[in-house]
Amino acid sequence: MLADSVVGIVRASRAVAGAVAGIARRLGSVITPLGWIVLALIPAALLVGYRLGWIELVAAGWASVALAALAAVFLIGRVPYRMNLVLPHRRAVVGEPARGAVTVQNAGARRVLGSVLEVPVGEAIVELAVPSLRRGTTRTEDFAIPTRRRGIVKVGPVRTVRADPLGLVRRELSWTDGLELVVHPRTVSVPSTSTGLIRDLEGAPTRDLTASDVAFHALREYQSGDDRRYIHWRSTAKTGTYMVRQFEQTRRSHLVVALSLATHDFADEREFELAVSVAGSLGVRAIRDGRTVSVVVSAITPEFAKRRVYSVRPLATHLPDRLLDDLAVVEASVNALPLRDATRVVAEGTPGISVAFLVCGSRTTAQELRLCAAEFPPDVEVVAVVCDPEAVPGMRRLAGLNVLTIGYLEELRLALARAAAVA
């Protein structure tokens, strides 16, 4: 019997505590800091005023009661709105205009007064004034979304705010879900011939010989294990010995774009943003040309990791928009793998590379670039794209690689065309 009573008391106390906590949360979300001050002033002013006979404190206490009651009136009721938040385009490019729209409908049985809508856009709040609406009428308000920097801009949810003139209470009502706008880095159209500096789409013959391919090389005597389909019967009849065809191995073009995320390789944010745009331009061109392409960025070592992470992170390359989605969120980090180490990982872990683009900033020295190029096999064409807005654009040949220096994104097209002509 005693145990049942204890269990009942515990359950009742938990229920009361839960109800009190729920009420406290609701009040905390409605009452502003100024409102709490006024509520605390009421009992203090009335108690001290009546006890000491201070008429001024009594008047202040009852005035606070009147203000609290008046503020509570502003929270009564709910506007019969139906809202819809729309982004005509879920993707945008840095610097290009982007807009969103809110459609408001009066779904009630009477006319509603005008109100102000709040739409969170990134770190800012956009206020939209909605006029008085008759029953069943709809109004659409559009607003601008800033695209000054690449990334993901969170838009919404749309909310209305009911508050008293003094700011004692404030109730926010959310009417829609939040949406996201992906702001892509700026890219330029690169000629398709520029991204394949050595081998074309179908593959070009190499010096490696194979028993089966499309580029004929020579005839040789049949050996045990050779495929009989490649016996050259006319030569066999002439020599009296089985002769088989031998081919030069062809290789499909595999382009790799390696973007450093290490702050060690860049002098400032301008260089890094230019490098992201360069990587996007090269990758998008290769994807649209149907080439085999890999776009990788430096891995970032966690802050409290005991050892550095030696790896690279591949980005999506099956669609241009997916690649730009991934590039929209990359950030430079002091803990990112430098270009030299990232290049070693790429060279060891990516077979069949024909062209490698290394994208970095002005702080990457010529010696470091030569060491990066040395990580690749001799038959790989290595092109370093150095992003430096303060330097004179140009192209130079170092041991084992071409170095293209650009100061603006538009210079990438001319620099690649010049490099392709030289190659």
MARBA-423040 format. One record per residue (C-alpha): residue in three letters; x, z, y. Coordinates in steps of 0.1 Angstrom, whole numbers, plus 5000, padded with zeros to 4 digits. Layout:
ALAXZY
...
This chain:
MET500050005000
LEU502850095024
ALA504749785015
ASP501649565023
SER501349735056
VAL504949675065
VAL504649305055
GLY501449275076
ILE503149435106
VAL506149215103
ARG503948905100
ALA501849005130
SER504949085151
ARG506448745143
ALA503148575152
VAL503048755185
ALA506648685192
GLY506148315185
ALA503048305208
VAL504948485236
ALA507948245231
GLY505647945233
ILE503948075265
ALA507348145280
ARG508547795272
ARG505547635288
LEU505747855318
GLY509547785321
SER508847415321
VAL506247445349
ILE507447715372
THR510347635395
PRO513047885405
LEU511247935438
GLY508047995419
TRP509748275399
ILE510948435431
VAL507448435444
LEU506048585412
ALA508648855412
LEU507848925449
ILE504148995442
PRO504349325421
ALA507449445441
ALA505849395475
LEU502449535465
LEU503949835447
VAL506449925474
GLY503949845502
TYR501150065489
ARG503450345479
LEU505250365512
GLY502350245533
TRP504049935546
ILE501349705557
GLU503749415561
LEU504849435525
VAL501249455513
ALA500349145534
ALA503448965519
GLY502349055484
TRP498748925488
ALA500048615506
SER502248545476
VAL499248595453
ALA497348335474
LEU500248095473
ALA500548135435
ALA496848075430
LEU496847765452
ALA499847625434
ALA498147675401
VAL495247455413
PHE497547155416
LEU498247175379
ILE494647145368
GLY493546815354
ARG495146505340
VAL495146155355
PRO493545905330
TYR496445655331
ARG497645415304
MET501145295310
ASN503545045295
LEU507245015303
VAL508644665298
LEU512144525300
PRO511844145301
HIS515444115287
ARG517144385266
ARG520544235275
ALA522244165308
VAL525644065321
VAL527744275345
GLY526844185381
GLU523743985373
PRO520244105384
ALA518144295358
ARG514644425363
GLY512044635345
ALA508344675351
VAL505744945346
THR502144855340
VAL499645115350
GLN495945105340
ASN493145335351
ALA491345415318
GLY489045675332
ALA485445655344
ARG486145705380
ARG488545595408
VAL491845785408
LEU493945855438
GLY497445715443
SER500445885427
VAL504145855424
LEU505845755391
GLU509445855382
VAL511545625361
PRO514945755350
VAL517445465352
GLY520845575339
GLU521845875360
ALA519345785389
ILE515645835393
VAL513545545406
GLU510245645423
LEU507345395422
ALA504345445444
VAL501045355427
PRO498045315450
SER494545425443
LEU493045245413
ARG489445165406
ARG488045215371
GLY489544965346
THR491944805371
THR495644745363
ARG498744735385
THR502344635377
GLU505244775396
ASP508744635390
PHE512144785398
ALA515744685398
ILE518244815372
PRO521844845383
THR524344635363
ARG527544725382
ARG529344825350
ARG529044725313
GLY527544975289
ILE524045095278
VAL521645185306
LYS518845415294
VAL515545335311
GLY512545575310
PRO510445735299
VAL508045685327
ARG506646015340
THR504246155366
VAL504846475384
ARG502246715396
ALA503546975420
ASP502347185449
PRO503547115485
LEU505747425485
GLY507447345452
LEU506447655433
VAL505247465403
ARG506047125388
ARG504646965357
GLU506046645343
LEU504046425320
SER505746145300
TRP503745835295
THR506045595276
ASP509045585254
GLY512545525267
LEU514245185264
GLU517845075266
LEU519444785285
VAL522744665271
VAL525044535299
HIS527544285284
PRO530944225298
ARG531343895318
THR532643605298
VAL533643245305
SER533242935285
VAL536442855267
PRO536942495254
SER536742485217
THR540042305213
SER541842595230
THR540942865205
GLY542342655175
LEU545842615187
ILE547242525153
ARG544642455126
ASP541142295129
LEU537842405115
GLU538142235081
GLY541742335076
ALA545042155078
PRO547542105050
THR550342355047
ARG553642335029
ASP552342545000
LEU551642334969
THR548642384946
ALA547042214915
SER543642174932
ASP542842084967
VAL542041784989
ALA545341685005
PHE547341474979
HIS551141544978
ALA552741374948
LEU552641324910
ARG554441534884
GLU554641564847
TYR551841744829
GLN552542104820
SER550642334796
GLY547742494814
ASP547242214840
ASP543642104846
ARG543141774827
ARG540741654854
TYR543641584876
ILE545541364851
HIS546441034868
TRP545740794840
ARG547140474856
SER550540644861
THR550340794826
ALA549840444811
LYS552840314829
THR555240594821
GLY553940694787
THR553941054799
TYR550941254811
MET551141274849
VAL549041504871
ARG548241504908
GLN549741774930
PHE548241874963
GLU549142054995
GLN547242365000
THR544842365030
ARG543842665049
ARG540742745069
SER541442855105
HIS541243235108
LEU541443355143
VAL542043725152
VAL541443885186
ALA543144225189
LEU542144435219
SER544044745228
LEU542045045240
ALA545145255248
THR545545355284
HIS549245315277
ASP548744935279
PHE546844925312
ALA547745015347
ASP544145075359
GLU540445015350
ARG540444665365
GLU542944545340
PHE541044705311
GLU537744545322
LEU539444205324
ALA540844255290
VAL537344325275
SER536044015291
VAL538943805277
ALA538343935242
GLY534643865245
SER535243505258
LEU537643425229
GLY535443585203
VAL532243415215
ARG533843075216
ALA535143105181
ILE531743235167
ARG529942935183
ASP532442695169
GLY531742835134
ARG535342955129
THR536343255108
VAL537043515134
SER537843885135
VAL537744095167
VAL539244435164
VAL539944725187
SER542245025185
ALA541045325166
ILE540745645186
THR542245965172
PRO539846265175
GLU540946525200
PHE541846795176
ALA543146585147
LYS546346695131
ARG547746345129
ARG547246005146
VAL544745765130
TYR546545445122
SER543645195119
VAL541644945139
ARG537844915142
PRO536344575135
LEU533544455158
ALA530444255147
THR531243875147
HIS528243725130
LEU526443655163
PRO527743625199
ASP525243885212
ARG526244135186
LEU529944105195
LEU529144155232
ASP526944455222
ASP529944615206
LEU532244525235
ALA529744675260
VAL530445025248
VAL534245025242
GLU536245255264
ALA539945305271
SER541345625257
VAL544645805259
ASN544245885222
ALA543745515212
LEU546245345190
PRO548745145212
LEU548944765208
ARG552244775188
ASP550745005161
ALA547344825161
THR549144485156
ARG550944625126
VAL547644735110
VAL546044395117
ALA548944195103
GLU549044405071
GLY545344425065
THR544044075075
PRO545143795051
GLY545143435061
ILE545643465098
SER546343135116
VAL546043235153
ALA546343595167
PHE545443675202
LEU546744005215
VAL544944125246
CYS546644395267
GLY547444495303
SER550444485326
ARG552044805312
THR552844635279
THR556444515282
ALA557944195269
GLN559944385243
GLU556744545229
LEU555144195228
ARG558044055208
LEU557844345184
CYS554144285180
ALA554743915172
ALA557344005147
GLU554744185126
PHE553043855117
PRO554243585092
PRO556243305108
ASP553443045103
VAL551043255125
GLU550643135161
VAL550743455183
VAL549343445218
ALA549543745241
VAL547043755270
VAL548343995297
CYS545644095322
ASP547244175355
PRO545344105387
GLU548444165408
ALA550643915390
VAL551043535394
PRO549243365366
GLY551243155343
MET552543095307
ARG555943165292
ARG557443135258
LEU559143435242
ALA560643465208
GLY557743395184
LEU554843395208
ASN553243245240
VAL552543495268
LEU549643405291
THR549343605323
ILE545943595341
GLY544643775371
TYR541043665370
LEU538843575341
GLU538343215353
GLU542043155348
LEU541743205310
ARG540242855305
LEU543142685322
ALA545742905306
LEU544442835271
ALA544142465277
ARG547842465289
ALA548942655258
ALA547042425235
ALA548742125251
VAL552142275247
ALA551442365210
